[in-house]
Amino acid sequence: MKKTLFKAPLVLLACSGLIWAACTKNSANNKPANVSNTTTSAQADASADQAFNGVTANVMTLNVNGEALGSVNDSTSSFSQAIGKAHIAGVTTFGPGGDTSSLSISVTPTTPGVFPKTVTISFGNGFTDLWGNVYTGSISMVFTGPLSVAGNSATTTFTNYSVNSIGLSGTHVITNASAGNKIAFNIQIENAKITVGTFWVTWSANHTWTMTAGASTPWYPFDDTYSVTGQGGGSTSTNFTWTSTIQTALTKAYICPWFEAGTVQVVTNYGTGVLDFGSGTCDNQATVTVGDSTRTITLGR
């Protein structure tokens, strides 16, 4: 079974989209307003998806690096050595930071290979990563076993967690759903809430990531590509609600922080739109089409 290692920066929430949604008014039910409101809901769905793609990357990275952290047995290094390495690196995809004194990592139980195992990363009053992102609060991951083994899962929860003052809460469950030679992961998001000031987005999703490239190079992640399918939905504090269904499988390459291709149908309380991530180019642009109107949106970095 291939072990997937993510080293890319944490995929941040598309703040611009959420701020746009927060500022959008529920104007009269005319065509321009419906197009704008439906586009805003699609942007919020894409933003939430990006935020939790970052969580997925961190969990899968920790699973690999976590062999040394005690999440699975690692005969090549001791637990104490691994903790030291994690501190130096700034841990998983958070990247190295200038001061890791506020960063703490705990693993229970500490005996390698004994499960279930809880890994908690605490950022104290604030940890700044290599890219200047500031983390506060803590995240906790419970591994039922090595995530590289089919049937095992990791459940992530959050305590007062924020990235650049954007709060994130809820439950993130990733389960190895591989069968035969097909490597796949089911990702379920439950009771998620993303907060920017007084504005918030709630979101849920059930997605399946199926590896389409890279399986033959288990220790070289840069050629990994996933096909993503599934559905989701959410609401905002400004009275937008929607459901989303992936129409054309989304393409997620390891080396790209955004979805590169695929379409999502977004059904809102104002209308129906199609969110299109493009045809294979790694960029932060997507379009939302509502009827005969198409708008370009910019995704988070």
Long-range contacts (C-beta under 8 A, 24 or more apart in sequence): 1-148, 1-149, 1-150, 1-176, 1-178, 1-183, 2-148, 2-183, 2-211, 2-214, 2-215, 2-218, 3-63, 3-64, 3-148, 3-218, 3-219, 4-60, 4-64, 4-211, 4-221, 4-224, 4-254, 5-60, 5-61, 5-64, 5-65, 5-219, 5-221, 6-57, 6-58, 6-60, 6-61, 6-92, 6-93, 6-221, 6-254, 7-61, 7-93, 7-221, 8-57, 8-93, 8-254, 8-255, 8-257, 9-93, 9-95, 9-129, 9-130, 9-131, 9-133, 9-257, 10-54, 10-57, 10-58, 10-93, 10-94, 10-129, 10-133, 10-163, 11-50, 11-51, 11-53, 11-54, 11-57, 11-257, 11-258, 11-300, 12-50, 12-51, 12-54, 12-133, 12-163, 12-164, 12-166, 12-300, 12-301, 13-47, 13-48, 13-50, 13-51, 13-163, 13-166, 13-168, 13-194, 13-196, 13-300, 14-43, 14-46, 14-47, 14-50, 14-298, 14-299, 14-300, 15-47, 15-164, 15-166, 15-196, 15-300, 16-298, 16-300, 17-43, 17-44, 17-46, 17-47, 17-297, 17-298, 17-299, 17-300, 18-43, 18-44, 18-47, 18-166, 18-194, 18-196, 18-199, 18-201, 19-196, 19-199, 21-199, 21-201, 21-236, 21-238, 21-240, 22-196, 22-197, 22-199, 22-236, 22-237, 22-238, 24-238, 26-238, 26-239, 29-270, 31-291, 31-293, 33-270, 34-270, 34-271, 34-290, 35-271, 35-290, 35-291, 35-293, 35-295, 37-240, 37-268, 37-270, 37-271, 38-266, 38-268, 38-270, 38-271, 38-272, 38-273, 38-288, 38-290, 39-273, 39-288, 39-290, 39-295, 39-297, 40-240, 41-236, 41-240, 41-241, 41-242, 41-266, 41-268, 41-270, 41-273, 42-242, 42-244, 42-264, 42-266, 42-268, 42-273, 42-275, 42-288, 42-297, 43-288, 43-297, 44-201, 44-203, 44-234, 44-236, 44-240, 44-242, 45-203, 45-232, 45-233, 45-234, 45-242, 45-244, 45-264, 45-266, 45-275, 46-264, 46-275, 46-286, 46-297, 46-299, 47-194, 47-201, 47-299, 47-300, 48-189, 48-192, 48-194, 48-201, 48-203, 48-205, 48-232, 48-234, 49-205, 49-232, 49-259, 50-257, 50-258, 50-299, 50-300, 51-166, 51-168, 51-194, 51-300, 52-172, 52-187, 52-189, 52-192, 52-203, 52-205, 53-252, 54-93, 55-139, 55-156, 55-168, 55-172, 56-172, 56-174, 56-185, 56-187, 56-209, 57-93, 58-92, 58-93, 58-94, 58-139, 59-141, 59-147, 59-154, 59-156, 59-172, 59-174, 60-147, 60-174, 60-185, 61-92, 61-93, 62-91, 62-92, 62-119, 62-141, 63-143, 63-146, 63-147, 63-148, 63-154, 65-89, 65-91, 65-92, 66-119, 66-143, 67-112, 67-146, 69-105, 69-107, 69-119, 70-107, 70-109, 70-110, 70-111, 70-112, 70-117, 70-119, 71-107, 71-117, 71-119, 71-143, 71-146, 72-112, 72-113, 72-143, 72-145, 72-146, 72-148, 73-112, 73-113, 74-112, 79-107, 79-110, 79-112, 90-127, 90-129, 90-130, 91-121, 94-127, 94-129, 94-133, 94-135, 95-129, 95-130, 95-131, 96-129, 96-130, 97-127, 97-128, 97-129, 97-130, 98-128, 99-127, 99-128, 100-127, 102-126, 102-127, 103-127, 115-143, 115-144, 115-145, 116-142, 116-143, 116-144, 116-145, 117-142, 117-143, 118-142, 118-143, 119-143, 123-161, 133-163, 133-164, 134-163, 134-164, 134-165, 135-161, 135-162, 135-163, 136-160, 136-161, 136-162, 137-161, 137-162, 147-174, 147-176, 148-176, 149-176, 150-176, 150-177, 150-178, 150-179, 151-175, 151-176, 152-176, 165-196, 166-194, 166-195, 166-196, 167-193, 167-194, 167-195, 167-196, 168-192, 168-193, 168-194, 168-195, 169-193, 169-195, 170-203, 177-208, 181-215, 182-210, 182-211, 183-210, 183-211, 183-215, 184-208, 184-209, 184-210, 184-211, 185-209, 187-230, 189-232, 192-234, 198-237, 199-236, 199-237, 199-238, 200-236, 200-237, 201-234, 201-235, 201-236, 201-237, 202-234, 202-235, 202-236, 203-232, 203-233, 203-234, 204-232, 204-233, 204-234, 205-230, 205-231, 205-232, 205-233, 205-244, 206-230, 206-231, 206-232, 207-231, 207-232, 207-246, 209-252, 214-254, 221-254, 222-254, 222-255, 223-254, 224-253, 224-254, 225-251, 225-252, 225-253, 225-254, 226-251, 226-252, 226-253, 227-251, 227-252, 228-252, 228-259, 228-262, 239-269, 240-268, 240-269, 240-270, 241-268, 241-269, 242-266, 242-267, 242-268, 242-269, 243-267, 244-275, 247-274, 250-277, 251-277, 251-280, 253-282, 255-282, 256-282, 257-301, 258-282, 258-283, 258-284, 258-299, 259-286
